[in-house]
Amino acid sequence: SSASSSSSAAAAARGRGAGRARAMASVGAKYSSLGCRGVFAGDARGRDGGGWCARAQRGDYIAREASAVRSPAEVINFEGLQLEMDESGAERVKLQVEGWKRWTWRGYECNYISAGENNDGPIVTLVHGFGAHSYHWRYTIPALARAGYRVYALCMLGYGWSPKVEEEYSMELWGQQVIDFSREVAGATAEDKTFIAGNSIGALAALYAASTAPDSCKGLILVNSAGNFEPDAAPGPEKKTLAQQAVGNADDQGGDTIMDKLRETFGRVTATGIFYFTKVRIKTILQQVYEFDVDDDLVKSIDLAAQDPGAIGTFYQLSLAGSRTKIKPSDLLRDWTGPLMLLWGEKDPWMTPTKAQRILEIKPNAKYVPVLGGHCPHDDCPTASSDAMKAFFADVGA
C-alpha cells in the first residue's frame, strides 16, 4: 500500500542519514495514502477547498515525518521567553516548572504567558480549556508573536500555575476574569481591541467575555467549544461528567443540616477518588482526544498542577461550576455580533463537528475552519491552527 511504502521510504532515509528533503517526499506519499481531504478556508459548505489551510495541514504531516531525521534545536530566547523546537522542528514555548508571569486578580496571583508585547499588530487573548493552562497554547504563542501580534495566554483561576483555591467557580467568574485580563494585562481598549480565542470550556469563557464586553473585543475564535447551544437547553454542562454527577448541584451544598453535611462529605470523597483516578491516567485521557501522539512535556505540565496541595479541594469546586453557571451559551452567542470563527478539530470525540454545525445555524456568517486534529487542535495540529487564526485576523483587519 502507499502507507507501507511511505514507512519503508522513511526507514531507509533514516538508515542512510538522508536529509529533510527525503523525509518530506516520504510524507507526501503518506498524506496521499491517508486520503486526507484538506481543510477549507471557505464557508460552512466547504467551498474554496484545497487552499492555504490544506497546505498548512500538509505542513503538519511534513513536520512530524521529518522528525525522523531532525534533532531538537537549542533553547531560543524570544524577548525573554524561552522557546524550543520540538522533534518535528516546530517552535513552541519551553516548559517551565515555576511558571511564567503573574497578575493579581481579586487577591490571587494568577499566571500568564505573553510574547510580542512591543509588536504593532492586534492583541490576541488565549483562553485554555478544562484541566489545561496557558502552556497549552505553547505553539500558538510564538507563531502569532512572530507574525506581529501581541499575544497573551491566561491561566484561569483554579488551573495550571494559578492558585488552587476553593472559590465558587462558574462560567461567569472565568468570563469576567478573561475580560479583566484582556484589559488590565493585555491592554485592550475601545480603540485597541483584542481578538479572543478559547478552547473547550475556555471557548465559553471567551464567548462570555466577547458578548459581555464587546467594546474591547475585535473578534472571537471558538476552538472545539464546549456548551449546549440548543435553544431550549438549560445553563450548565451539556452532559455531566462523573465528578459532576457525584458532587450534585451547588445549590445543595453548604447547608447546615445533617443531610446537607453528609451530602457534601460524600461529594468531596467521591470527587477525591475521581481526582486521583484521573491523575494517573492523564496521558491516556489526552491520547483519547488527540489525533497525534501526546508528548511528555504536556503530560508533565498537567501533572504539575495536580500536585498542588489545594488541587483536590479545587477539583471539587470545579465540578460544581456547571451548576453555578446561570447564563445560556446560545444567549451569549446571539449577543455576540462581531466577527466569529469556528476552528474545529474534526477528530474530536467529545465536541464533534455536529456542534459546530449547530453554532453555524445560529451564526450562519461565522467562518468555519475544520482541521485534522482532536479536541485541542491548536496543540494537536498547530501549524494549520495557527495559520487559520492568522488568516482570520487578516480578514477582520487591523
RACORZI-V424513 format. One record per pair of residues at least 4 apart in sequence whose ideal C-beta (glycine too) atoms are under 7 Angstrom apart, sorted by the first residue. I is the first residue (numbers start at 1). GAP is how many residues later the second one is. D is the distance in whole Angstrom. If there is no record, write none. Layout:
i=I gap=GAP d=D
i=I gap=GAP d=D
This chain:
i=1 gap=4 d=7
i=1 gap=32 d=6
i=2 gap=4 d=6
i=2 gap=27 d=6
i=2 gap=30 d=6
i=2 gap=31 d=3
i=3 gap=4 d=7
i=3 gap=27 d=6
i=3 gap=30 d=4
i=4 gap=4 d=6
i=5 gap=4 d=6
i=5 gap=24 d=6
i=6 gap=4 d=6
i=6 gap=20 d=5
i=6 gap=23 d=4
i=6 gap=24 d=4
i=6 gap=27 d=6
i=7 gap=4 d=6
i=8 gap=4 d=6
i=9 gap=4 d=6
i=9 gap=17 d=4
i=9 gap=20 d=7
i=10 gap=4 d=7
i=10 gap=13 d=7
i=10 gap=16 d=4
i=10 gap=55 d=6
i=10 gap=58 d=6
i=11 gap=4 d=6
i=12 gap=4 d=6
i=13 gap=5 d=4
i=13 gap=9 d=4
i=13 gap=10 d=6
i=13 gap=13 d=6
i=13 gap=56 d=6
i=14 gap=54 d=5
i=14 gap=55 d=6
i=18 gap=4 d=4
i=18 gap=51 d=6
i=19 gap=50 d=7
i=20 gap=4 d=6
i=20 gap=46 d=5
i=20 gap=49 d=6
i=20 gap=50 d=6
i=21 gap=4 d=6
i=22 gap=4 d=7
i=23 gap=4 d=6
i=23 gap=42 d=5
i=23 gap=43 d=4
i=23 gap=45 d=6
i=23 gap=46 d=5
i=24 gap=4 d=7
i=24 gap=38 d=5
i=24 gap=42 d=6
i=26 gap=4 d=6
i=26 gap=39 d=6
i=27 gap=4 d=6
i=27 gap=34 d=5
i=27 gap=35 d=5
i=27 gap=38 d=4
i=28 gap=4 d=7
i=29 gap=4 d=6
i=30 gap=4 d=7
i=30 gap=31 d=7
i=30 gap=35 d=6
i=31 gap=5 d=6
i=31 gap=27 d=6
i=31 gap=30 d=5
i=36 gap=336 d=6
i=38 gap=11 d=6
i=38 gap=12 d=5
i=38 gap=15 d=7
i=38 gap=16 d=3
i=38 gap=19 d=6
i=39 gap=14 d=4
i=39 gap=15 d=6
i=39 gap=18 d=6
i=39 gap=330 d=6
i=39 gap=331 d=5
i=39 gap=332 d=5
i=39 gap=333 d=7
i=39 gap=345 d=6
i=40 gap=6 d=5
i=40 gap=8 d=6
i=40 gap=9 d=4
i=40 gap=13 d=6
i=40 gap=329 d=7
i=40 gap=330 d=7
i=41 gap=7 d=6
i=41 gap=10 d=5
i=41 gap=11 d=6
i=41 gap=12 d=5
i=41 gap=328 d=6
i=41 gap=350 d=6
i=42 gap=4 d=6
i=42 gap=5 d=4
i=42 gap=6 d=3
i=42 gap=7 d=7
i=43 gap=4 d=6
i=43 gap=325 d=7
i=44 gap=316 d=5
i=44 gap=324 d=5
i=49 gap=5 d=7
i=50 gap=4 d=5
i=52 gap=4 d=6
i=52 gap=335 d=7
i=52 gap=339 d=7
i=53 gap=4 d=6
i=53 gap=316 d=6
i=53 gap=331 d=6
i=53 gap=334 d=7
i=53 gap=335 d=6
i=54 gap=4 d=7
i=55 gap=4 d=7
i=56 gap=327 d=5
i=56 gap=328 d=4
i=56 gap=331 d=4
i=57 gap=314 d=6
i=57 gap=315 d=6
i=57 gap=324 d=7
i=57 gap=327 d=4
i=58 gap=4 d=6
i=59 gap=4 d=6
i=59 gap=324 d=5
i=60 gap=4 d=6
i=60 gap=321 d=5
i=60 gap=323 d=5
i=60 gap=324 d=6
i=61 gap=4 d=6
i=62 gap=4 d=6
i=63 gap=25 d=4
i=63 gap=26 d=6
i=63 gap=27 d=5
i=63 gap=320 d=7
i=64 gap=24 d=5
i=64 gap=228 d=7
i=66 gap=4 d=6
i=66 gap=22 d=6
i=66 gap=23 d=6
i=67 gap=20 d=4
i=67 gap=21 d=4
i=70 gap=19 d=5
i=72 gap=12 d=6
i=72 gap=13 d=5
i=72 gap=14 d=7
i=72 gap=15 d=6
i=73 gap=11 d=7
i=73 gap=12 d=4
i=75 gap=7 d=6
i=75 gap=9 d=5
i=75 gap=19 d=6
i=76 gap=7 d=4
i=76 gap=8 d=7
i=77 gap=5 d=6
i=78 gap=5 d=5
i=78 gap=37 d=6
i=78 gap=64 d=6
i=79 gap=36 d=6
i=81 gap=12 d=7
i=81 gap=34 d=5
i=82 gap=12 d=4
i=82 gap=14 d=7
i=83 gap=8 d=6
i=83 gap=9 d=7
i=83 gap=10 d=6
i=83 gap=11 d=6
i=83 gap=59 d=5
i=84 gap=8 d=6
i=84 gap=10 d=4
i=85 gap=4 d=6
i=85 gap=5 d=7
i=85 gap=6 d=6
i=86 gap=4 d=5
i=86 gap=6 d=6
i=90 gap=49 d=6
i=90 gap=292 d=6
i=90 gap=293 d=7
i=91 gap=51 d=5
i=92 gap=46 d=4
i=92 gap=47 d=5
i=92 gap=50 d=7
i=93 gap=20 d=6
i=93 gap=42 d=6
i=93 gap=45 d=4
i=93 gap=48 d=6
i=93 gap=49 d=7
i=95 gap=40 d=6
i=95 gap=202 d=5
i=95 gap=205 d=7
i=95 gap=206 d=6
i=96 gap=4 d=6
i=97 gap=207 d=6
i=99 gap=12 d=5
i=99 gap=62 d=3
i=100 gap=11 d=6
i=100 gap=12 d=7
i=100 gap=13 d=5
i=100 gap=34 d=7
i=101 gap=10 d=7
i=101 gap=11 d=5
i=101 gap=12 d=7
i=101 gap=13 d=6
i=102 gap=7 d=5
i=102 gap=8 d=7
i=102 gap=9 d=6
i=103 gap=7 d=5
i=103 gap=9 d=6
i=103 gap=78 d=7
i=103 gap=82 d=5
i=104 gap=4 d=7
i=104 gap=5 d=6
i=105 gap=5 d=5
i=105 gap=72 d=6
i=105 gap=75 d=6
i=108 gap=49 d=6
i=108 gap=54 d=7
i=108 gap=55 d=5
i=108 gap=57 d=7
i=109 gap=54 d=7
i=110 gap=45 d=6
i=110 gap=47 d=6
i=110 gap=52 d=4
i=111 gap=23 d=6
i=111 gap=44 d=4
i=111 gap=49 d=6
i=111 gap=50 d=4
i=111 gap=51 d=5
i=112 gap=22 d=6
i=112 gap=40 d=6
i=112 gap=41 d=6
i=112 gap=42 d=5
i=112 gap=43 d=6
i=112 gap=73 d=6
i=113 gap=21 d=5
i=113 gap=22 d=7
i=113 gap=28 d=6
i=113 gap=40 d=5
i=114 gap=37 d=6
i=114 gap=38 d=5
i=115 gap=26 d=5
i=115 gap=27 d=6
i=115 gap=30 d=4
i=115 gap=36 d=5
i=116 gap=29 d=3
i=116 gap=33 d=6
i=116 gap=34 d=5
i=116 gap=35 d=5
i=117 gap=33 d=6
i=119 gap=26 d=7
i=119 gap=29 d=5
i=119 gap=30 d=6
i=119 gap=31 d=5
i=120 gap=28 d=6
i=121 gap=27 d=4
i=121 gap=28 d=4
i=121 gap=29 d=6
i=122 gap=27 d=6
i=122 gap=73 d=6
i=122 gap=96 d=6
i=122 gap=271 d=6
i=122 gap=276 d=6
i=123 gap=27 d=5
i=123 gap=29 d=7
i=123 gap=63 d=5
i=123 gap=64 d=7
i=123 gap=65 d=6
i=123 gap=69 d=7
i=123 gap=71 d=4
i=123 gap=72 d=7
i=124 gap=20 d=6
i=124 gap=25 d=5
i=124 gap=26 d=7
i=124 gap=27 d=5
i=124 gap=70 d=7
i=124 gap=71 d=5
i=124 gap=73 d=7
i=125 gap=27 d=5
i=125 gap=53 d=7
i=125 gap=56 d=7
i=125 gap=57 d=5
i=125 gap=61 d=6
i=125 gap=69 d=5
i=125 gap=71 d=5
i=126 gap=11 d=5
i=126 gap=14 d=6
i=126 gap=25 d=7
i=126 gap=26 d=7
i=126 gap=27 d=4
i=126 gap=71 d=5
i=127 gap=27 d=6
i=127 gap=51 d=6
i=127 gap=69 d=7
i=127 gap=70 d=7
i=127 gap=71 d=4
i=127 gap=75 d=4
i=127 gap=78 d=5
i=127 gap=79 d=5
i=128 gap=4 d=4
i=128 gap=5 d=6
i=128 gap=6 d=6
i=128 gap=8 d=5
i=128 gap=9 d=7
i=128 gap=28 d=7
i=128 gap=31 d=7
i=128 gap=71 d=6
i=128 gap=74 d=5
i=129 gap=70 d=4
i=129 gap=71 d=3
i=129 gap=72 d=5
i=129 gap=73 d=5
i=129 gap=247 d=7
i=130 gap=70 d=6
i=130 gap=71 d=5
i=131 gap=171 d=6
i=132 gap=4 d=4
i=132 gap=27 d=7
i=133 gap=22 d=5
i=133 gap=26 d=5
i=133 gap=27 d=2
i=133 gap=28 d=6
i=133 gap=168 d=7
i=133 gap=172 d=6
i=134 gap=19 d=4
i=134 gap=20 d=6
i=134 gap=21 d=5
i=134 gap=26 d=6
i=135 gap=25 d=7
i=135 gap=166 d=5
i=136 gap=240 d=7
i=136 gap=243 d=6
i=137 gap=4 d=5
i=137 gap=16 d=4
i=137 gap=241 d=6
i=139 gap=4 d=6
i=139 gap=239 d=7
i=139 gap=240 d=6
i=139 gap=243 d=3
i=139 gap=247 d=7
i=140 gap=4 d=6
i=140 gap=238 d=5
i=140 gap=242 d=7
i=140 gap=246 d=6
i=141 gap=4 d=6
i=141 gap=10 d=5
i=141 gap=12 d=6
i=142 gap=4 d=6
i=143 gap=4 d=7
i=143 gap=243 d=4
i=144 gap=5 d=4
i=144 gap=7 d=5
i=144 gap=242 d=7
i=144 gap=245 d=7
i=144 gap=246 d=7
i=145 gap=4 d=6
i=145 gap=6 d=5
i=147 gap=243 d=6
i=150 gap=36 d=7
i=152 gap=33 d=6
i=152 gap=34 d=4
i=154 gap=24 d=7
i=154 gap=27 d=5
i=155 gap=4 d=5
i=155 gap=5 d=4
i=155 gap=6 d=5
i=155 gap=7 d=4
i=156 gap=6 d=7
i=156 gap=18 d=5
i=156 gap=21 d=6
i=156 gap=49 d=7
i=157 gap=5 d=5
i=157 gap=6 d=7
i=157 gap=10 d=6
i=157 gap=20 d=6
i=158 gap=4 d=7
i=158 gap=6 d=6
i=158 gap=7 d=7
i=158 gap=9 d=7
i=158 gap=11 d=6
i=158 gap=156 d=5
i=158 gap=160 d=6
i=159 gap=146 d=7
i=160 gap=145 d=5
i=164 gap=144 d=4
i=164 gap=146 d=3
i=164 gap=147 d=5
i=164 gap=150 d=4
i=165 gap=145 d=6
i=165 gap=149 d=6
i=166 gap=147 d=5
i=166 gap=148 d=7
i=166 gap=151 d=5
i=167 gap=150 d=6
i=168 gap=156 d=6
i=169 gap=4 d=6
i=169 gap=148 d=5
i=169 gap=149 d=6
i=169 gap=152 d=4
i=169 gap=155 d=7
i=170 gap=151 d=5
i=170 gap=154 d=4
i=170 gap=155 d=5
i=171 gap=4 d=6
i=171 gap=33 d=5
i=171 gap=34 d=6
i=171 gap=37 d=6
i=171 gap=154 d=4
i=171 gap=156 d=7
i=172 gap=4 d=6
i=172 gap=36 d=7
i=172 gap=153 d=7
i=172 gap=154 d=7
i=172 gap=155 d=6
i=173 gap=4 d=7
i=174 gap=4 d=7
i=174 gap=31 d=4
i=175 gap=4 d=7
i=175 gap=30 d=5
i=175 gap=33 d=3
i=175 gap=34 d=5
i=175 gap=37 d=6
i=176 gap=4 d=6
i=177 gap=4 d=6
i=178 gap=4 d=6
i=178 gap=18 d=7
i=178 gap=27 d=5
i=178 gap=28 d=6
i=178 gap=31 d=4
i=179 gap=4 d=6
i=179 gap=30 d=5
i=179 gap=33 d=7
i=179 gap=34 d=5
i=180 gap=4 d=5
i=181 gap=4 d=5
i=181 gap=5 d=7
i=182 gap=4 d=5
i=182 gap=6 d=4
i=182 gap=12 d=5
i=182 gap=14 d=7
i=182 gap=27 d=7
i=182 gap=34 d=6
i=183 gap=5 d=5
i=183 gap=33 d=6
i=186 gap=8 d=6
i=187 gap=5 d=7
i=188 gap=4 d=6
i=188 gap=5 d=6
i=188 gap=6 d=4
i=188 gap=28 d=4
i=189 gap=27 d=6
i=190 gap=25 d=5
i=190 gap=26 d=6
i=193 gap=23 d=5
i=193 gap=24 d=6
i=193 gap=25 d=4
i=194 gap=22 d=6
i=194 gap=23 d=6
i=194 gap=24 d=6
i=195 gap=23 d=5
i=195 gap=24 d=5
i=195 gap=26 d=7
i=195 gap=198 d=6
i=196 gap=10 d=4
i=196 gap=13 d=6
i=196 gap=14 d=5
i=196 gap=21 d=6
i=196 gap=24 d=6
i=197 gap=9 d=6
i=197 gap=24 d=4
i=197 gap=26 d=6
i=197 gap=192 d=7
i=198 gap=4 d=4
i=198 gap=5 d=4
i=198 gap=7 d=6
i=198 gap=8 d=3
i=198 gap=24 d=7
i=198 gap=25 d=6
i=199 gap=4 d=6
i=199 gap=24 d=4
i=199 gap=25 d=6
i=199 gap=177 d=6
i=199 gap=179 d=6
i=200 gap=24 d=6
i=200 gap=26 d=5
i=200 gap=175 d=7
i=201 gap=4 d=7
i=201 gap=25 d=5
i=202 gap=4 d=6
i=203 gap=4 d=6
i=203 gap=19 d=4
i=203 gap=20 d=6
i=203 gap=22 d=4
i=203 gap=23 d=6
i=204 gap=4 d=6
i=204 gap=21 d=7
i=204 gap=22 d=6
i=204 gap=23 d=5
i=204 gap=125 d=6
i=205 gap=4 d=6
i=206 gap=4 d=6
i=206 gap=14 d=6
i=207 gap=4 d=6
i=207 gap=13 d=7
i=207 gap=15 d=7
i=207 gap=122 d=7
i=207 gap=125 d=5
i=207 gap=126 d=7
i=207 gap=129 d=7
i=208 gap=4 d=6
i=208 gap=124 d=6
i=209 gap=4 d=6
i=209 gap=8 d=7
i=210 gap=4 d=6
i=210 gap=7 d=4
i=210 gap=10 d=4
i=210 gap=126 d=5
i=210 gap=128 d=7
i=211 gap=121 d=5
i=211 gap=124 d=4
i=211 gap=125 d=4
i=213 gap=4 d=6
i=214 gap=124 d=6
i=217 gap=121 d=6
i=218 gap=178 d=6
i=219 gap=119 d=6
i=219 gap=120 d=4
i=219 gap=173 d=7
i=219 gap=177 d=5
i=220 gap=116 d=6
i=220 gap=118 d=6
i=220 gap=120 d=5
i=221 gap=120 d=5
i=221 gap=122 d=6
i=221 gap=168 d=6
i=221 gap=171 d=7
i=222 gap=120 d=5
i=223 gap=120 d=5
i=223 gap=154 d=7
i=223 gap=155 d=6
i=224 gap=120 d=6
i=224 gap=121 d=5
i=224 gap=124 d=5
i=224 gap=127 d=4
i=224 gap=151 d=5
i=224 gap=153 d=7
i=225 gap=126 d=6
i=225 gap=130 d=7
i=226 gap=125 d=6
i=227 gap=11 d=7
i=227 gap=102 d=4
i=228 gap=5 d=4
i=228 gap=10 d=4
i=228 gap=101 d=6
i=229 gap=100 d=5
i=229 gap=101 d=5
i=229 gap=104 d=6
i=229 gap=126 d=7
i=229 gap=129 d=5
i=229 gap=130 d=6
i=229 gap=133 d=7
i=230 gap=100 d=7
i=231 gap=99 d=6
i=233 gap=95 d=7
i=233 gap=97 d=7
i=235 gap=90 d=5
i=235 gap=91 d=5
i=235 gap=92 d=6
i=235 gap=93 d=5
i=236 gap=86 d=4
i=236 gap=87 d=6
i=236 gap=89 d=5
i=237 gap=7 d=6
i=237 gap=85 d=4
i=240 gap=4 d=4
i=240 gap=5 d=5
i=242 gap=4 d=6
i=242 gap=32 d=6
i=243 gap=4 d=6
i=243 gap=28 d=5
i=243 gap=31 d=5
i=243 gap=76 d=4
i=244 gap=75 d=5
i=244 gap=78 d=6
i=246 gap=21 d=6
i=246 gap=24 d=4
i=246 gap=25 d=6
i=246 gap=28 d=7
i=247 gap=20 d=4
i=247 gap=24 d=6
i=247 gap=69 d=6
i=247 gap=72 d=5
i=247 gap=73 d=6
i=248 gap=4 d=5
i=248 gap=15 d=7
i=248 gap=19 d=6
i=249 gap=74 d=4
i=250 gap=70 d=4
i=250 gap=73 d=5
i=250 gap=74 d=5
i=252 gap=11 d=6
i=253 gap=11 d=5
i=253 gap=67 d=7
i=254 gap=10 d=7
i=255 gap=5 d=3
i=256 gap=4 d=6
i=258 gap=4 d=6
i=259 gap=4 d=6
i=260 gap=4 d=6
i=261 gap=4 d=6
i=262 gap=4 d=6
i=263 gap=4 d=6
i=264 gap=4 d=6
i=265 gap=4 d=6
i=266 gap=4 d=6
i=267 gap=4 d=6
i=267 gap=49 d=7
i=268 gap=4 d=6
i=268 gap=48 d=5
i=269 gap=4 d=7
i=270 gap=4 d=6
i=271 gap=4 d=6
i=271 gap=44 d=6
i=271 gap=45 d=4
i=271 gap=48 d=6
i=272 gap=4 d=7
i=272 gap=40 d=5
i=273 gap=4 d=6
i=274 gap=4 d=6
i=275 gap=4 d=6
i=275 gap=37 d=6
i=275 gap=40 d=5
i=276 gap=4 d=7
i=277 gap=4 d=7
i=278 gap=7 d=7
i=279 gap=27 d=5
i=281 gap=4 d=5
i=282 gap=4 d=6
i=282 gap=17 d=5
i=282 gap=20 d=5
i=282 gap=21 d=6
i=283 gap=4 d=6
i=283 gap=11 d=6
i=283 gap=16 d=5
i=284 gap=4 d=7
i=286 gap=4 d=6
i=286 gap=8 d=4
i=286 gap=12 d=7
i=286 gap=13 d=7
i=287 gap=7 d=5
i=288 gap=61 d=7
i=289 gap=59 d=6
i=289 gap=60 d=6
i=289 gap=61 d=6
i=289 gap=85 d=5
i=289 gap=86 d=4
i=290 gap=4 d=5
i=290 gap=84 d=5
i=290 gap=86 d=7
i=290 gap=90 d=5
i=291 gap=54 d=7
i=291 gap=56 d=4
i=291 gap=81 d=6
i=291 gap=82 d=5
i=291 gap=83 d=5
i=291 gap=89 d=5
i=291 gap=90 d=7
i=292 gap=88 d=6
i=294 gap=4 d=6
i=294 gap=5 d=6
i=296 gap=4 d=6
i=297 gap=4 d=6
i=298 gap=4 d=7
i=299 gap=4 d=6
i=300 gap=4 d=6
i=302 gap=4 d=7
i=303 gap=4 d=7
i=305 gap=6 d=7
i=306 gap=5 d=5
i=310 gap=4 d=5
i=311 gap=4 d=6
i=312 gap=4 d=7
i=313 gap=4 d=7
i=314 gap=4 d=6
i=315 gap=4 d=6
i=320 gap=4 d=6
i=321 gap=4 d=7
i=327 gap=4 d=6
i=327 gap=5 d=6
i=329 gap=4 d=6
i=330 gap=4 d=6
i=330 gap=32 d=7
i=331 gap=4 d=6
i=332 gap=4 d=7
i=333 gap=26 d=7
i=333 gap=29 d=5
i=333 gap=30 d=6
i=334 gap=28 d=6
i=336 gap=4 d=7
i=339 gap=57 d=5
i=340 gap=23 d=6
i=340 gap=26 d=4
i=341 gap=25 d=7
i=341 gap=26 d=4
i=341 gap=28 d=6
i=341 gap=51 d=5
i=342 gap=14 d=5
i=342 gap=17 d=6
i=342 gap=24 d=6
i=342 gap=26 d=5
i=342 gap=27 d=7
i=343 gap=26 d=5
i=343 gap=28 d=7
i=343 gap=34 d=6
i=343 gap=42 d=6
i=343 gap=45 d=6
i=343 gap=46 d=7
i=344 gap=9 d=6
i=344 gap=12 d=5
i=344 gap=24 d=7
i=344 gap=25 d=7
i=344 gap=26 d=5
i=345 gap=26 d=6
i=345 gap=28 d=4
i=345 gap=29 d=5
i=345 gap=30 d=6
i=345 gap=31 d=7
i=345 gap=32 d=4
i=345 gap=35 d=6
i=346 gap=7 d=6
i=346 gap=24 d=5
i=346 gap=25 d=7
i=346 gap=26 d=7
i=347 gap=25 d=7
i=347 gap=26 d=6
i=347 gap=27 d=5
i=348 gap=4 d=6
i=348 gap=26 d=5
i=348 gap=27 d=4
i=350 gap=25 d=6
i=351 gap=4 d=5
i=351 gap=24 d=6
i=353 gap=4 d=6
i=353 gap=17 d=6
i=354 gap=4 d=7
i=355 gap=4 d=7
i=356 gap=4 d=6
i=356 gap=12 d=6
i=357 gap=4 d=7
i=359 gap=4 d=6
i=359 gap=7 d=7
i=360 gap=4 d=6
i=360 gap=6 d=6
i=360 gap=8 d=6
i=367 gap=25 d=6
i=369 gap=19 d=5
i=371 gap=6 d=5
i=371 gap=10 d=5
i=371 gap=13 d=4
i=371 gap=14 d=6
i=371 gap=17 d=7
i=372 gap=9 d=6
i=373 gap=4 d=3
i=373 gap=7 d=4
i=373 gap=8 d=4
i=374 gap=6 d=5
i=376 gap=4 d=5
i=377 gap=4 d=5
i=377 gap=8 d=5
i=378 gap=4 d=6
i=378 gap=7 d=4
i=381 gap=4 d=6
i=382 gap=4 d=6
i=383 gap=4 d=6
i=384 gap=4 d=6
i=385 gap=4 d=7
i=386 gap=4 d=6
i=387 gap=4 d=6
i=388 gap=4 d=6
i=389 gap=4 d=6
i=390 gap=4 d=6
i=391 gap=4 d=6
i=392 gap=4 d=7
